[in-house]
Amino acid sequence: MAKKEVAIEQKLAEILQKYNLKLTTAESCTAGLLAGTFMNVPGVSTLYDEGYITYADKSKRKILGVKKKTLKTYGAVSRQTAKQMAKGAAKAAGADVALSVTGIAGPDGGTPEKPVGLVYIGCFVNGTTNVIKCNFSGDRRSIREQTVQAAMELAVACIAEIIG
């Protein structure tokens, strides 16, 4: 009998539990889908206290402490913004691990420099922040779902690398 593949949100919950870590999320283009997907795992209330949906630049600044200069210089969809979102979320929630996502889910809003499907994902783990750039394709729903999958995979990899 083939071994059943474990969903990424289950893997993430298991690694957080193993190392006694708390997770938070800071979402823009996924607008709560990341947190909502993580909540599919029974018992995660011990691993997750709060998260943030910061769709507007003003919210990114007010709630997560993203610098106005960062948004003006690099834009909301940038490596720099994703990094500050992750760090700010961890600080605001008092969490060990923070995932941030910022991107263009479409179908509108893309430019040649920042096309639809461009997403930056940040992962803060105990003081270290990594950011990856992704170029997803598909419709709005698909881009958001791919972002959630990639964010959780990044968290699992970062925790394993930094703590494990």
C-alpha positions as YAML, in Angstrom:
chain: A
units: angstrom
residues:
- id: 1
  name: MET
  ca: [0.00, 0.00, 0.00]
- id: 2
  name: ALA
  ca: [1.38, 3.42, -0.99]
- id: 3
  name: LYS
  ca: [2.19, 5.86, 1.78]
- id: 4
  name: LYS
  ca: [-0.30, 8.74, 1.84]
- id: 5
  name: GLU
  ca: [1.36, 12.09, 1.28]
- id: 6
  name: VAL
  ca: [1.00, 14.47, 4.19]
- id: 7
  name: ALA
  ca: [-0.45, 17.91, 3.36]
- id: 8
  name: ILE
  ca: [2.04, 20.75, 3.69]
- id: 9
  name: GLU
  ca: [-0.04, 22.43, 6.42]
- id: 10
  name: GLN
  ca: [0.14, 19.21, 8.46]
- id: 11
  name: LYS
  ca: [3.94, 19.05, 7.97]
- id: 12
  name: LEU
  ca: [4.24, 22.66, 9.08]
- id: 13
  name: ALA
  ca: [2.10, 22.05, 12.16]
- id: 14
  name: GLU
  ca: [4.21, 19.01, 13.08]
- id: 15
  name: ILE
  ca: [7.53, 20.85, 12.79]
- id: 16
  name: LEU
  ca: [6.20, 23.83, 14.76]
- id: 17
  name: GLN
  ca: [4.98, 21.46, 17.47]
- id: 18
  name: LYS
  ca: [8.26, 19.52, 17.50]
- id: 19
  name: TYR
  ca: [10.26, 22.67, 18.24]
- id: 20
  name: ASN
  ca: [7.56, 24.38, 20.35]
- id: 21
  name: LEU
  ca: [7.24, 27.36, 18.00]
- id: 22
  name: LYS
  ca: [4.43, 29.86, 17.42]
- id: 23
  name: LEU
  ca: [3.49, 30.94, 13.89]
- id: 24
  name: THR
  ca: [1.94, 34.13, 12.60]
- id: 25
  name: THR
  ca: [1.08, 35.31, 9.09]
- id: 26
  name: ALA
  ca: [1.12, 38.64, 7.28]
- id: 27
  name: GLU
  ca: [-0.88, 38.45, 4.09]
- id: 28
  name: SER
  ca: [-1.56, 40.77, 1.22]
- id: 29
  name: CYS
  ca: [-2.42, 38.95, -2.03]
- id: 30
  name: THR
  ca: [-3.67, 35.81, -0.25]
- id: 31
  name: ALA
  ca: [-5.98, 37.85, 2.00]
- id: 32
  name: GLY
  ca: [-6.28, 35.25, 4.76]
- id: 33
  name: LEU
  ca: [-6.04, 32.09, 2.64]
- id: 34
  name: LEU
  ca: [-2.66, 31.21, 4.16]
- id: 35
  name: ALA
  ca: [-3.94, 31.39, 7.74]
- id: 36
  name: GLY
  ca: [-7.20, 29.71, 6.75]
- id: 37
  name: THR
  ca: [-5.36, 26.80, 5.14]
- id: 38
  name: PHE
  ca: [-3.18, 26.34, 8.21]
- id: 39
  name: MET
  ca: [-6.34, 26.27, 10.32]
- id: 40
  name: ASN
  ca: [-7.44, 23.13, 8.44]
- id: 41
  name: VAL
  ca: [-5.12, 21.19, 10.77]
- id: 42
  name: PRO
  ca: [-6.82, 20.13, 14.01]
- id: 43
  name: GLY
  ca: [-5.17, 21.48, 17.16]
- id: 44
  name: VAL
  ca: [-3.25, 24.38, 15.61]
- id: 45
  name: SER
  ca: [-4.74, 26.80, 18.11]
- id: 46
  name: THR
  ca: [-1.71, 26.00, 20.29]
- id: 47
  name: LEU
  ca: [0.62, 27.04, 17.46]
- id: 48
  name: TYR
  ca: [-1.09, 30.18, 16.12]
- id: 49
  name: ASP
  ca: [-2.40, 33.13, 18.11]
- id: 50
  name: GLU
  ca: [-2.99, 35.83, 15.49]
- id: 51
  name: GLY
  ca: [-2.32, 36.92, 11.94]
- id: 52
  name: TYR
  ca: [-2.63, 40.01, 9.80]
- id: 53
  name: ILE
  ca: [-4.27, 40.82, 6.48]
- id: 54
  name: THR
  ca: [-2.60, 44.01, 5.30]
- id: 55
  name: TYR
  ca: [-3.87, 44.61, 1.80]
- id: 56
  name: ALA
  ca: [-3.29, 48.36, 1.78]
- id: 57
  name: ASP
  ca: [0.13, 50.01, 2.08]
- id: 58
  name: LYS
  ca: [-1.21, 52.05, 5.02]
- id: 59
  name: SER
  ca: [-2.00, 48.81, 6.88]
- id: 60
  name: LYS
  ca: [1.43, 47.39, 6.12]
- id: 61
  name: ARG
  ca: [2.95, 50.48, 7.72]
- id: 62
  name: LYS
  ca: [0.56, 50.77, 10.67]
- id: 63
  name: ILE
  ca: [0.31, 47.11, 11.71]
- id: 64
  name: LEU
  ca: [3.58, 45.60, 10.51]
- id: 65
  name: GLY
  ca: [5.95, 48.57, 10.63]
- id: 66
  name: VAL
  ca: [6.85, 48.46, 6.94]
- id: 67
  name: LYS
  ca: [8.74, 51.67, 6.25]
- id: 68
  name: LYS
  ca: [7.09, 54.30, 4.05]
- id: 69
  name: LYS
  ca: [10.41, 54.71, 2.23]
- id: 70
  name: THR
  ca: [10.49, 50.98, 1.43]
- id: 71
  name: LEU
  ca: [7.01, 51.12, -0.10]
- id: 72
  name: LYS
  ca: [7.83, 54.28, -2.05]
- id: 73
  name: THR
  ca: [11.20, 53.04, -3.30]
- id: 74
  name: TYR
  ca: [10.50, 49.36, -4.00]
- id: 75
  name: GLY
  ca: [6.71, 49.07, -3.92]
- id: 76
  name: ALA
  ca: [4.40, 46.78, -1.96]
- id: 77
  name: VAL
  ca: [5.35, 43.85, -4.18]
- id: 78
  name: SER
  ca: [9.06, 43.59, -3.42]
- id: 79
  name: ARG
  ca: [11.64, 41.54, -1.57]
- id: 80
  name: GLN
  ca: [12.19, 44.42, 0.85]
- id: 81
  name: THR
  ca: [8.49, 44.74, 1.71]
- id: 82
  name: ALA
  ca: [8.08, 40.97, 2.21]
- id: 83
  name: LYS
  ca: [11.06, 40.98, 4.58]
- id: 84
  name: GLN
  ca: [9.73, 43.88, 6.64]
- id: 85
  name: MET
  ca: [6.24, 42.32, 6.70]
- id: 86
  name: ALA
  ca: [7.61, 39.05, 8.12]
- id: 87
  name: LYS
  ca: [9.75, 40.76, 10.74]
- id: 88
  name: GLY
  ca: [6.93, 43.12, 11.70]
- id: 89
  name: ALA
  ca: [4.40, 40.32, 12.02]
- id: 90
  name: ALA
  ca: [6.71, 38.28, 14.25]
- id: 91
  name: LYS
  ca: [7.25, 41.31, 16.48]
- id: 92
  name: ALA
  ca: [3.56, 42.27, 16.60]
- id: 93
  name: ALA
  ca: [2.42, 38.73, 17.43]
- id: 94
  name: GLY
  ca: [5.36, 37.73, 19.60]
- id: 95
  name: ALA
  ca: [5.81, 34.72, 17.30]
- id: 96
  name: ASP
  ca: [8.89, 32.61, 16.61]
- id: 97
  name: VAL
  ca: [7.96, 32.10, 12.96]
- id: 98
  name: ALA
  ca: [6.25, 34.53, 10.59]
- id: 99
  name: LEU
  ca: [5.24, 34.09, 6.98]
- id: 100
  name: SER
  ca: [4.55, 37.08, 4.76]
- id: 101
  name: VAL
  ca: [3.13, 37.15, 1.24]
- id: 102
  name: THR
  ca: [2.86, 40.08, -1.13]
- id: 103
  name: GLY
  ca: [2.19, 39.85, -4.83]
- id: 104
  name: ILE
  ca: [-0.04, 40.37, -7.82]
- id: 105
  name: ALA
  ca: [-2.76, 37.73, -8.07]
- id: 106
  name: GLY
  ca: [-4.45, 39.35, -11.07]
- id: 107
  name: PRO
  ca: [-6.16, 39.35, -13.36]
- id: 108
  name: ASP
  ca: [-5.33, 43.09, -13.35]
- id: 109
  name: GLY
  ca: [-2.55, 45.08, -11.71]
- id: 110
  name: GLY
  ca: [0.43, 43.59, -13.51]
- id: 111
  name: THR
  ca: [3.10, 45.59, -15.34]
- id: 112
  name: PRO
  ca: [6.04, 44.45, -17.49]
- id: 113
  name: GLU
  ca: [8.32, 44.89, -14.45]
- id: 114
  name: LYS
  ca: [5.88, 43.26, -12.04]
- id: 115
  name: PRO
  ca: [3.64, 40.86, -13.95]
- id: 116
  name: VAL
  ca: [0.55, 39.06, -12.67]
- id: 117
  name: GLY
  ca: [1.80, 36.03, -10.75]
- id: 118
  name: LEU
  ca: [4.81, 37.77, -9.21]
- id: 119
  name: VAL
  ca: [4.86, 37.01, -5.48]
- id: 120
  name: TYR
  ca: [7.44, 37.55, -2.75]
- id: 121
  name: ILE
  ca: [7.25, 35.28, 0.27]
- id: 122
  name: GLY
  ca: [9.08, 36.09, 3.48]
- id: 123
  name: CYS
  ca: [9.84, 33.72, 6.33]
- id: 124
  name: PHE
  ca: [11.12, 34.93, 9.69]
- id: 125
  name: VAL
  ca: [12.47, 32.26, 12.05]
- id: 126
  name: ASN
  ca: [14.03, 33.26, 15.37]
- id: 127
  name: GLY
  ca: [15.64, 36.44, 14.05]
- id: 128
  name: THR
  ca: [16.56, 35.28, 10.53]
- id: 129
  name: THR
  ca: [14.45, 36.33, 7.55]
- id: 130
  name: ASN
  ca: [14.55, 34.68, 4.13]
- id: 131
  name: VAL
  ca: [12.62, 35.91, 1.11]
- id: 132
  name: ILE
  ca: [11.91, 34.05, -2.11]
- id: 133
  name: LYS
  ca: [10.62, 35.43, -5.40]
- id: 134
  name: CYS
  ca: [8.00, 33.35, -7.22]
- id: 135
  name: ASN
  ca: [6.45, 33.70, -10.66]
- id: 136
  name: PHE
  ca: [3.19, 31.78, -10.65]
- id: 137
  name: SER
  ca: [0.76, 31.35, -13.51]
- id: 138
  name: GLY
  ca: [-2.94, 30.71, -13.77]
- id: 139
  name: ASP
  ca: [-6.02, 32.56, -12.63]
- id: 140
  name: ARG
  ca: [-6.36, 34.57, -9.41]
- id: 141
  name: ARG
  ca: [-7.47, 31.60, -7.32]
- id: 142
  name: SER
  ca: [-4.65, 29.41, -8.63]
- id: 143
  name: ILE
  ca: [-1.98, 32.05, -7.97]
- id: 144
  name: ARG
  ca: [-3.24, 32.50, -4.41]
- id: 145
  name: GLU
  ca: [-3.29, 28.73, -3.81]
- id: 146
  name: GLN
  ca: [0.23, 28.31, -5.24]
- id: 147
  name: THR
  ca: [1.40, 31.12, -2.97]
- id: 148
  name: VAL
  ca: [0.00, 29.39, 0.12]
- id: 149
  name: GLN
  ca: [1.67, 26.10, -0.83]
- id: 150
  name: ALA
  ca: [5.03, 27.79, -1.50]
- id: 151
  name: ALA
  ca: [4.86, 29.81, 1.75]
- id: 152
  name: MET
  ca: [4.29, 26.72, 3.87]
- id: 153
  name: GLU
  ca: [7.05, 24.84, 2.05]
- id: 154
  name: LEU
  ca: [9.39, 27.77, 2.71]
- id: 155
  name: ALA
  ca: [8.50, 27.76, 6.41]
- id: 156
  name: VAL
  ca: [9.20, 24.03, 6.73]
- id: 157
  name: ALA
  ca: [12.56, 24.45, 4.94]
- id: 158
  name: CYS
  ca: [13.58, 27.52, 6.97]
- id: 159
  name: ILE
  ca: [12.71, 25.94, 10.31]
- id: 160
  name: ALA
  ca: [14.61, 22.78, 9.39]
- id: 161
  name: GLU
  ca: [17.64, 24.81, 8.28]
- id: 162
  name: ILE
  ca: [17.71, 27.35, 11.12]
- id: 163
  name: ILE
  ca: [16.52, 25.26, 14.08]
- id: 164
  name: GLY
  ca: [16.71, 21.63, 12.99]
...
